């Protein structure tokens, strides 16, 4: 008879302690958010102006403002590319993902290298990002450095 309540208490403790995210899970979510953000904002194949930048929903308002101010317009890229196609992001390599605060609970600094097709380094090739968790559980980009690491 006494086993029932004891088992319930043990199961409750296990469930409660197992619900907290690990540092590896937080890092994975931050890296995924950084990759998705870079793939969307730096792809020029389907953009006609800086008014239709994809991926801004993956960033906080302050990061959205940074991107809109610093990102080259499709016309500027067309002048850079010469006779090549508009650049498409084909890979985002993670150079480093460093935790902020206690085990990444406050976020991560994620530095990335962008690979384009056609392969050309006249576009942004290094991006430094600060990725933070939101109260809703999503991870969003909070700070962006185009062309340099954070």
N, C-alpha and C positions, 0 to 999 in steps of 0.2 A: 504494500500500500504506500509506503513512503518513497518508493522509486519514482512514481509519477511526478510529484512536485519537483523532485531533485532533477529528473531528466528535463523537465520544462525549464528550470532555471539554467541548466547547463546549455541547452539549445538556444535559449534567449541570449545568453552571454556570447555564444559563438556567432550568432547572427548579427548582433550589434557590433562586435569587434570586427567582423568580416565585411562590413558595409563601407568602411572608410577606404577611399582610393589610395592605392600605393603610389610611391614616387614614379615607378615605371609606367603606371597607367596615366598619371598626369603628364609625364613627358611624352608619351605616345599621342595623347590628345593635343598637346601643344604643337608637336611636330606635324601632325595631320592638319591642324588648322593653318599652320604656316605654309605647308605645301599647297593646300587648296587655295589659299589667298594668292600666293605667287602665280600659280597656274592660271588663275582667273584674271588678275589685274594686268599681267605683263603680256598676255596674248593679244596680238594686234590683228590677227586674221579676220576677226568678226567685229571690229570696232571702226566706227566712222568718225567719232569725235571723243573728247574727254567727258562728254555728257552721258555717254553710254558705257562707262567702265564697269565691267563685270566684277563680281566678288566683293564689292564694297559692303555688302551685308555681313561679311565675315570680319569686319573691323568696327572699332568704336568710332564715335563721331570725330574725335581728334585725329585718329589715324586716317579716316576718310579725307579730312581736310588736307593732310600732308600729301596724300597720294594725288589728289586733284591739283595741288599746286606744283608738285615736282615731276609728275609723270609726263613724258613727252607726248605730244599729240600725234595722231596718225599722219598728219601732214609733215611734221618734223621727221618722223621715222621714214616716210616715203622719200624725203630728200637724202637721208642717211643711207638708205638701202641700195640706191642706184637701181640696177636692173634686176635685183633679186626680189623674190616674193616677200610679202609682209611676214615678219617673224612670228613663229608659233612656238610656245614653250613646250618642249618635249620631255624635260626632266628637271626636277628640283632636287639638288643634292644637299644634304644637311652637313654643314661644316662643323657646327657645334650647337648643342642645346644645353644651356647652363641654367640651373634652377635659381629662382629668386626667392629669398626667404627660406622658411623651414621646409626643405624637401620639395620645393616647387609649388607649395600651396599658394603663393602669391603670383606665380607665373613662371615663365621661362624666357630667356634671351635666346633666340634661334637665329643663327647666321646661316645663310644659304648661298649656293651658287646655282645660277640659272643656265640651262642649256637650251638653245634655240634651234629650230630648223627654219630657214637655212642657218648653218652654224656661222655666227658672226658675233664678235665681241664689241661691236660699236653700240650695242644696246646695253641696258642695265644687266650686269652679269653677277653682281654680288648684292644681296639684300639682307640687311639686319632688321630683325623684328623682335618686338616685345609682345609676347602672347600671354594673355591673362584669362583666368576663369571668370565667368559672369555669375551672378546669383542664380540664374536659371540653369546653370550647369554647362552652358556652352563655353567654348574657348574662342576668344576674339583677339585680333591684332590690335594693340593699343599704341604702338609706336613703330614707325617705319623709317629706315635709312636706305634710300635707293643709291646703289653704287658703293656702299661701304658697310662695314660690320658695326654692330652695336657693342 
